Amino acid sequence: MNTTQAYVVVEGVIGVGKTTLARLLQKEVGAQLVLEVFEENPFLSDFYTDRARYAFQTQIFFLLSRYHQQRQLAAIPRPLISDYMFDKDRLFAQVNLEGDELDTYYSVQEALAENITVPDLVVFLKASTDTLMRRITTRDRPYERNMEADYIDSLRAAYERFFAAYEAAPVLVIDTNNIDFVRSDEDREAVLTRIRGVLGEGPRQPALPGLARDPAAVAAVPEASPVLAHTARRLGDFQQFHRQLDHDKQFITDPYVNFILLQEEIGELARAFIQRWAAEQSGRPDDSLPLLREELADVLAYVIKLANYTGIDLEDAYLEKMRVNTTRQWRRDRS
């Protein structure tokens, strides 16, 4: 998949910058652009003033409006960029509705969702609640002036839970707290490069084992998931691989159980290093390399799984930590 064929969705909480990035991406690749129509909702202003009273009317209007717009996507030429996905409607309903209203919403939404086109890539923009509130205040839309921080925080948490478990399409998670892809050329190019890389047009490495991109090779591996068949070897891609693997194999996804299992793998890795050390001290041939490779791979797998279960973009976390480390002064006796 590449940008000339792709349907890409940019998603995130109110104020995170999804429409802005969608417009930038559209210009970058010359794509068709589909933006969410939300200002036409006649209940929106009242909803932000009295959420409990107007939640159901607001949600049903959005559901039907989004469904009508989404049904037209199949006829729009690719590449196609959108600043929302149909699944987000259910996410908002879970935050805003309860009881009979939520049950009624589910019955309608599930029937409509069967006819919706799944994106080739979802770019999920993350930010802290404080960052989101600052951005909402800065843009000063009239109907958002009464928006409460608690409501935004509940949406932020719901989004992160949703995309930690989302499996229908590859997800690229981008933490926007410390970047400005509007004003900074460097930040903008870094974000666009990451998107191009996931779509197969940026710097990349070979596909995951057994998941080659060549159609004939993929066909020869029937167990290969279509989602993973084009995956590049980046940390975000490994995270998506493990989401699919957990789903396919019905693995336990409790983070505390998996943390305990990680400690078991670290113990096995320690024994492999002890074997290597003992061979070096005695002058015997060292045959520990296969075991070290296996145990290091197991440790990495559990670290990736724990990142998934806690909603952390491991690649962003690693790069941010390395940026900090490059500015630190290290003691000479520390490697």
C-alpha positions in Angstrom: 0.0 0.0 0.0 1.3 3.5 -0.8 -0.1 7.0 -0.7 -1.4 6.9 -4.3 -3.8 4.1 -3.3 -4.5 4.7 0.4 -7.4 5.7 2.4 -5.9 7.4 5.5 -7.8 8.6 8.5 -6.4 11.1 11.0 -8.1 10.7 14.4 -7.8 12.1 17.9 -9.6 14.1 20.7 -11.1 17.5 20.2 -8.4 20.1 19.8 -5.5 17.7 19.0 -5.0 19.0 15.4 -6.5 16.2 13.3 -8.2 18.4 10.7 -5.0 20.5 10.4 -2.9 17.4 9.8 -5.4 16.0 7.4 -5.2 19.2 5.3 -1.4 19.1 5.4 -1.4 15.5 4.3 -3.8 16.2 1.5 -1.5 18.9 0.1 1.5 16.6 0.5 0.1 13.7 -1.6 -2.5 15.5 -3.7 -5.4 13.5 -2.2 -9.1 13.9 -2.0 -10.1 15.3 1.4 -13.2 14.4 3.5 -13.8 16.5 6.6 -16.2 15.7 9.4 -19.4 17.9 9.2 -20.1 18.8 12.8 -21.1 22.5 12.8 -24.4 21.6 11.1 -25.6 19.6 14.2 -28.4 21.8 15.6 -28.0 20.3 19.1 -24.2 20.9 19.4 -24.3 24.2 21.3 -27.0 23.0 23.7 -25.1 19.8 24.2 -22.0 21.6 25.5 -24.2 23.6 27.8 -26.2 20.7 29.2 -24.7 17.4 28.1 -27.1 15.1 30.0 -30.2 16.7 28.4 -29.0 16.9 24.8 -26.6 13.9 24.5 -29.0 11.5 22.8 -30.2 13.9 20.2 -26.7 15.1 19.5 -25.3 11.6 19.2 -28.1 10.3 16.9 -27.8 13.3 14.6 -24.0 12.7 14.4 -24.4 9.0 13.8 -26.8 9.5 10.8 -24.8 12.4 9.4 -21.5 10.5 9.6 -23.1 7.4 8.1 -24.5 9.3 5.1 -21.1 10.9 4.5 -19.2 7.6 5.0 -21.4 5.7 2.5 -20.1 8.0 -0.2 -16.4 7.2 0.4 -16.3 4.1 -1.9 -17.0 6.3 -4.9 -14.2 8.8 -4.1 -10.9 8.2 -6.0 -7.8 7.4 -3.9 -5.7 8.7 -2.4 -8.2 9.8 0.2 -7.7 11.6 3.5 -10.3 12.1 6.2 -10.2 13.7 9.7 -12.5 11.2 11.3 -13.6 7.5 11.2 -17.0 6.1 11.6 -16.0 4.1 14.7 -15.4 7.3 16.7 -19.2 7.8 16.9 -19.5 4.8 19.1 -16.6 6.0 21.3 -18.4 9.3 21.9 -21.7 7.5 22.7 -20.0 5.4 25.3 -18.9 8.5 27.1 -22.1 10.5 26.7 -25.0 8.0 26.9 -26.1 5.3 29.3 -29.0 3.0 30.0 -31.8 2.6 27.4 -30.4 5.5 25.3 -27.0 3.7 24.9 -28.7 0.4 24.1 -30.9 2.1 21.5 -27.8 3.8 20.0 -26.0 0.4 19.8 -28.8 -1.2 17.9 -28.7 1.5 15.3 -25.0 1.9 15.0 -24.2 -1.8 14.7 -26.6 -2.1 11.8 -25.1 0.9 10.0 -21.4 -0.1 10.6 -21.7 -3.2 8.4 -21.6 -0.9 5.3 -18.7 1.3 6.2 -15.3 1.3 4.4 -12.3 0.4 6.6 -9.3 2.7 6.3 -5.9 1.5 5.2 -4.2 3.5 8.0 -5.3 5.4 11.0 -3.1 8.2 12.3 -4.0 8.6 16.0 -2.8 11.9 17.4 -2.4 12.0 21.2 -2.1 14.8 23.7 -2.5 15.4 27.4 -5.7 17.0 28.7 -3.9 20.2 29.6 -2.5 20.5 26.0 -5.9 19.8 24.5 -7.6 22.5 26.7 -5.0 25.1 25.7 -5.5 24.4 22.0 -9.3 24.5 22.4 -9.0 27.8 24.2 -6.7 29.2 21.6 -9.0 28.5 18.7 -12.0 29.9 20.6 -14.9 28.3 18.8 -18.1 29.7 20.3 -19.8 26.3 20.9 -16.6 25.0 22.6 -16.3 27.8 25.2 -18.3 25.9 27.8 -16.3 22.7 27.3 -15.1 21.2 30.6 -11.7 19.7 31.2 -13.2 16.6 32.9 -15.2 15.9 29.7 -12.1 16.3 27.5 -10.1 14.0 29.9 -12.8 11.3 29.7 -12.7 11.5 25.9 -8.9 11.4 25.9 -8.9 8.2 28.1 -11.6 6.6 25.9 -9.6 7.3 22.7 -6.5 5.8 24.2 -8.3 2.7 25.4 -10.0 2.3 22.0 -6.8 2.5 19.9 -4.9 0.3 22.3 -7.2 -2.5 21.3 -8.1 -1.5 17.7 -7.4 -4.2 15.2 -9.4 -3.4 12.0 -6.5 -1.4 10.4 -2.9 -0.4 11.2 -2.6 2.5 13.7 0.2 5.0 13.7 0.2 6.7 17.1 1.8 10.2 17.3 2.3 12.1 20.5 1.7 15.8 19.7 2.4 17.3 23.2 5.9 18.5 22.2 5.6 19.0 18.5 4.1 21.8 16.3 3.5 20.5 12.7 1.9 23.8 11.8 4.7 26.2 12.6 7.7 23.9 12.6 9.0 22.7 9.2 11.1 20.0 11.0 8.1 18.7 13.1 5.9 18.7 10.0 8.4 16.8 7.9 9.0 14.3 10.7 5.3 13.5 11.0 4.8 13.2 7.2 7.9 11.0 7.0 6.5 8.6 9.6 3.2 8.4 7.7 5.0 7.8 4.4 7.1 5.1 6.0 4.1 3.2 7.3 2.5 3.4 3.9 5.6 2.0 2.3 7.2 5.1 0.9 9.7 6.1 3.6 12.9 4.5 5.0 12.0 1.0 5.9 13.4 -2.5 6.5 12.2 -5.9 5.3 8.8 -7.2 6.3 8.2 -9.2 9.5 9.3 -12.8 9.2 6.8 -14.7 7.0 5.0 -11.6 6.1 6.6 -10.5 2.8 4.9 -7.7 0.8 5.1 -9.5 -2.5 1.5 -10.8 -3.2 2.7 -14.2 -4.4 4.8 -14.6 -1.2 1.9 -13.5 1.0 -0.4 -16.0 -0.7 2.1 -18.7 0.0 1.8 -18.0 3.8 -2.0 -18.5 4.4 -1.7 -17.7 8.1 -0.3 -14.2 7.4 -2.8 -11.5 8.4 -3.7 -9.0 5.6 -3.1 -6.3 8.2 0.5 -7.5 8.8 1.4 -8.5 5.2 2.7 -5.0 4.4 4.1 -4.2 7.9 7.5 -2.5 8.1 9.9 -3.2 10.9 9.3 -0.2 13.1 8.3 -0.4 16.8 4.8 0.8 16.0 4.5 -2.0 13.4 5.6 -4.6 15.9 3.0 -3.3 18.3 0.3 -3.7 15.6 1.7 -7.2 14.9 1.2 -8.2 18.6 -2.3 -6.7 18.7 -3.2 -9.0 15.9 -1.4 -12.0 17.4 -3.1 -11.5 20.7 -6.4 -11.5 18.9 -5.7 -14.5 16.7 -4.2 -16.7 19.6 -6.5 -15.4 22.3 -3.6 -14.6 24.6 -4.1 -13.2 28.0 -3.9 -9.4 27.8 -3.9 -8.5 31.5 -0.8 -6.2 31.9 0.0 -7.5 35.4 0.0 -11.1 34.3 2.3 -10.2 31.4 4.6 -8.2 33.6 5.1 -11.3 35.8 5.7 -13.3 32.6 8.3 -10.7 31.5 10.2 -11.3 34.8 10.2 -15.0 34.0 11.7 -14.2 30.6 14.3 -11.9 32.1 15.3 -14.8 34.5 15.8 -17.1 31.5 17.9 -14.4 29.8 20.0 -14.1 32.9 20.7 -17.8 32.8 21.7 -17.5 29.2 24.3 -14.8 30.1 25.5 -16.9 33.0 26.1 -19.7 30.5 28.0 -17.4 28.3 30.1 -16.0 31.2 31.0 -19.4 32.5 32.1 -20.5 29.0 34.4 -17.4 28.7 35.9 -18.0 32.2 36.7 -21.6 31.6 37.8 -21.3 28.0 35.2 -23.7 26.8 33.4 -23.1 23.4 30.5 -20.7 23.8 27.3 -22.1 22.5 25.0 -19.6 24.2 24.2 -17.4 21.2 21.1 -19.2 20.0 19.7 -19.1 23.5 20.5 -15.4 23.9 18.8 -14.6 20.7 15.7 -16.5 21.7 15.5 -15.0 25.2 16.2 -11.4 24.0 13.4 -11.8 21.5 11.0 -13.1 24.2 11.9 -10.1 26.4 11.3 -7.7 23.6 7.9 -9.3 22.8 6.7 -8.8 26.4 7.9 -5.2 26.5 5.9 -4.5 23.3 2.8 -6.3 24.7 3.0 -4.3 27.9 3.2 -1.1 25.8 0.0 -2.2 24.0 -1.9 -3.0 27.1 -1.1 0.4 28.7 -1.8 2.4 25.6 1.8 3.6 25.1 3.4 4.3 21.7 6.7 2.6 22.4 8.5 4.2 19.4 7.5 7.7 20.6 8.5 6.9 24.2 11.8 5.5 23.1 12.7 8.5 20.8 11.7 11.0 23.5 13.8 9.2 26.1 16.8 9.2 23.7 16.4 12.9 23.0 16.7 13.4 26.8 19.7 11.1 27.0 21.6 12.9 24.3 21.5 16.1 26.4 22.6 14.4 29.7 26.1 14.3 31.1 27.2 10.7 31.8 29.8 9.6 34.4 32.9 8.3 32.8 32.5 5.0 34.6 29.1 4.4 33.0 28.7 3.0 29.6 
